[in-house]
Amino acid sequence: MAGRFLIKKNYVSYVFIFLCLYFISGSVFSHQASNGTHVLNQCKEVSSVGLANSAKPLKQLSPSYPRRGLVKSIEANILVKFKVNKEGKVIDPIIVWQNQSDNRKNTFNTKTLASVKKYQYEPARNENGEVIESASRVLIRFRFEELKDNLTVSNASYEKILYKLKKINRKNGKTRDFELVKIVKDVDAVLKDNNLSKIDKAVFYYLKAVTLKALEAPNDEIRKILLESKKNYELEIIETLKGGVEVRSVTSEKLNAFSGILLAESYFKDNDYKNVEHELVHLFNGSIHNVLFNKKYYSSWVRLGVSSYNLKNWCNAVTALKNAKQLSKREGKIFPSFLEGPLKQAESQTNKL
């Protein structure tokens, strides 16, 4: 498919060690975009404006994957706006924003709307406790395990650079480093193109950052490039709903995961715990709950736990360290003993709050 290039697993391991996402094969995920149910939101006060008396989901079955989406391996993010009536049923659902990993639209519309119409809610209530009709929304993601390392890039130079990286994988030592330096120069040449889209620019900056990491470049230099990437994949704001809605394209969402992990690692090396916490809380709260507990995230949970502990953000520290401990047990590994003390202290402080 034109403009879609898959990052293969046998490319340079140093460069692509972080190109691992969290999507489960063939599964479709949906979550309520308007409430405070994310992993770490429980650790902060959530504004009650528009939430305290809003409709609460009782049943939200995931839509089936459209046949064309399966055949063409298309991924998507779909934002749906609707009303919940006094009986807790969905009425008037409409798609207000969508992004697909190909250039066509509407592949997912029918399945998405059919699924949302079957949602069931506990209806909202006004200040007097009376049942009322209310507005709501949901963000639905369609993902494939086979495409977890896929970034949709419209610039043909991307494929050429990945091909060169594949060849570098067979080399080592000074020859390998020399070739990686040439890759950095190739990326810089592409970035000079004024017609490069923002999301493509973000991908190339990210590619440069991980190549510099493979070359063991200074931490500050790598971080600077990652932040340049972040500038170009930041949130899109949809003004269709009151107050605006923050959403991400499929590629932006993946880059947010890739770069968030690398940025957090970079800040952690400098003991910049505030920025570590910022990056990882943002990453985890923007991700799908039931796919976060993957061994790929173990180090990130530990870094978040240690950072939040040092910042005395006790609830975040407990949540992160418990998740790291749970992953250790699941993988048959021993949770580091030096983290048991901080976990117990954070639990004790949380109980006092």
N, C-alpha and C positions, 0 to 999 in steps of 0.2 A: 504494500500500500504506500503510495507516494507520501513522503514527509514523515514516515514512521520508521525509526531505526531502533532495533532491540540491542541492548547491552548484553553481550554474551557472557556466560560464566567463566570462560577460559581466558578472558582478557586479564591484563596485569592485575594480580591480586592486590598489590599495594594500592593501586589506583581505585579499584572498585570494591574494596572491602566494605565501604559504607553504602554501596548501592543495593541495599537489602531492605525491602519494605515489609509491610506487616499484613498483607492481604491474604485471605484464605481462598484456596482454589475453588472456583465455580460459585462462590458464595456472593450473596447480595446483602448489603448492610443498610439499615436505616436507623436514624436517631433523631430525636426531637431537637431542633436547632434553637428553640426559644426558651428552654428551661435550664436549670442549673444542675444537671445530672452527671457532668463529666467527672473523671476520676478524682481530681484534686479540688473541684469546686466546693466539696464538702468542708474544705479547710478555710473558707472565707465567707464572709457575709455576702449573700447575693441580694441585689436590689429587689425590693418587693414590687416595684413599679411594673405592672402588667404581668406579674408572676404569681403573687400570693393567691389571687382568686381566679387564676386561669384554669382552663380545662386540663384534666390530668389523664394521660393515656392509659388505657386498660388493656388494649389489644392492638398491636401494630405488626402485622405479618409482613415479611419482606416480599417485594414483588418478584415474580419469576423473571429470569433473564430472557429478553426478546431473542427470537431465533436469529435475526440478522446480527444482533450484537454478539451472539455466540459464534456464528460462522465467521464473522469479520474480526473477532477479538477486539471489540470496542469497549472502552471503559467510559464511565460518565459520572458526573455529579448533577443532581436535579434538585432544585428548590421549589417546593409546592406550598402555595398559600390556600387556605380554606377557612370555612366557618364550622363551628361545632354548635349544633342546636341544643335545645333544652333536654332532648332525649339522649344526648351524648353521641349523636350521629354526625358524620361529616357531610357537609353540603357545599356546593359550588367550589370544588377544588380546581385550581388553575396552576399551571407551571409558569412561574415568574422569572426563572433564570435556569439556564442549563449550560453545561460544557461537556463536550465529547472528545475523545481522543482521535476522531477523524473529522473531516470537514463538513460532514452532513449533520443535519439536525433531525429531531423528532423520532429517532430510532426507539427511544425509551418511553415516549409519551403515553401510549396506550396502556402498557403494562403498569407504569407508575401510577397513573390516575385511577386505574381499576383497583389497584391495591389500596391506595389512600382512601377511596370511597368505603372500604370495608373496615377502616379503623374504628375503634370504639373508645369513647372517653367518659370519664366522670365529668359532667357538665360544670361550667364555671358558676360562681355565685357572686352576687353583689355584696355591698357592705352590710346589707340587712339579712344576708344568708339566703336570699332568693335565687333560684336557678335562672340563669340568663344565657342568651346566645353569646358566643365569643369568637374572636379571630385567633387563628393559630397557623403554624407553618412547620414543615419538616424538610430536612435535607437528606436525600437518599443517594447513596454511593453504590455504583456497580463496579466490581473489581474481579480480576483473575490472578491466581497465583503465578501462572506462566508469564504474566506481564509485570511482575512486581518490580523488575529492574528496567522497565520500559519508560523512556521519556519521549514525548512527542515533540519533535524538532523539525521545523520547516526548512532549515538551512542544510543543503547537501554536504557542506564541509564537515558536518558532524559525523557522517558515515565514514568519510575518508580518514578522519582523525582516529576513529575507533578501529579502523582496519590497521592503521599504523601501530596502535597500541597492542593489537593482537600479535603483530610481528615482534614487538619489543618483548613480549612475554617469553620468547625463546632465548633472550639474551640475559647477560648478567654483568655485574661490575661496572667498569668505566664506560663500556659500550652502551649498556642499558641507560646509565645516567645521561650520556651524551644524547641519546635518542629522545629521552624524556624532556631534556632541555629544548630540543627541536619541536616537540609537541607544544610546549609552552609558547614558543614563538609562533607556531601555526595558529594557536588559539588567539593570541594577541592580534594577529593579522585579521582574523574573522571579526574580532571585537571592534575594529576600526570601521566596519561597515555601518554607515549611518542609517541604512534601511533595515537593520536587524531589529526584529520585534523585541519587546521587553522580556518576554518569557524565554525566547531563544538566547538573548543576551545573558539572562540569569543562568541558563544551562551551561553556557560556555564559561562563565565566570566560575561556576561550581567545578567544571571539568578542570579548569586551571588550578583551582585550590587543591583538589585531591592529587593532581600531578605534582604540585609543589610539595605536598605532604610526602609523596613517594620519594621525592628528592631530599627530604629532611630539611626543608627550608625553615627559616626562623618562624616561630609561632606567630609573631606579630604580622608577618608578611602574609601568612596563610589566612589569618583572621581578617585582615583588610580585604582580601579577595572575596572571602565568604560574605562579608558585609555588603560588598558591591553586588554580589548575586542576590542577596536578600532584598536590596533596594528594588530590584526588578521583578521579584516574584511576590511582593507583598500583597496583602488582601485587596480584592476587588470589593467595592462598596455598591450595593444595589439599593437604590432609593425607592423601590416600588412599595416597600412597607414602611410604616411610620418609624422615623428614627434611623432608617437605613439598616441593611442587613449585610454582615460580613460573610463573604463566601470565597472559595478558592477554586481555580480550575484544577483539573486532574494533575497536570504537570506541576503546577504551583504547590499543590498539596504534597506531592512526592518530594519536591525540592525542600519544602519546609521541614520534612522529616529528615532528609539527608543532611542538610546544612545545620539544622538544629542540634543534631548529635555532635557534629564536628565543632560547631561554635562552643557548645557546652564543654567539650573536651579541652578546647583552646583556653577558655576562661578558667577552667579548673586547674590547669597547669600554673596559672598565675594567682591562684587562690582568690579569684574574683567570684566569690560565692553568690553575690547578688545577681550577676549576669548569668551564672550557671542556672540558678533557680528560675530566672526570667525565661530563658530559652527552653528549659525542659518542662516547666509548668505549661507554657504556651504550647509546646509540642504535644504533651500528653492530654491536655484538655481539648485539643483540636483533633484528637485521634479517636478511633473507634474502640470502645471500652474492651470488648472481648478479644481483641487481637494485640493488646499491649503487653500481655503476659507471655512474651516470647523471649527466648534466651538472648536474642539480639539486643534486647533492651536492658540486660542485667547491669552492665557498667553504667548506663545512664541512670537507672534507678539508684545505684549506689552513690553516684556523683550528686544526684539531687538530694538524697538523704543526708549525706555529709554536709552539703552546702546549706540546706535548710536548718540542720542542727547548729551549725556555726552562726547562722543568722537568728537563731532562737525562734524559728517558725516551726513550732513543735509538731503541729498537726501534719504539715507537709513532710517533716522528717520521719514521723511514724509511718505514714502511708507509703513513702518511697522505700524505706528500709524493710518494711514488712513485705512489700512486693518483691524486693531483691531476695529476701530470705525465702519466700515462696518459690521463686524461680530456682534458687539453689537446690531446694528440696526436690523440685520437679526434675531437675537435671542430674540428680544423684550426687550433688557436690555439697561440700561443707560450707556453711555460711561463716565468713571470717569472724573469729572470736572477738577481735578488737572492735567490732561493730555492735556486739551485744550490749555493751555498757551504754553507749549513746542511745540505742534503741529503747532500753529500759528507762533511761532518764527522760527521753522525749515523751514516752508513754506516761510517765509520772507527771510531767509538766502539763501534758494535754488534759489529764484527768482533773487538774486544778482549775482549768479554764471554765 
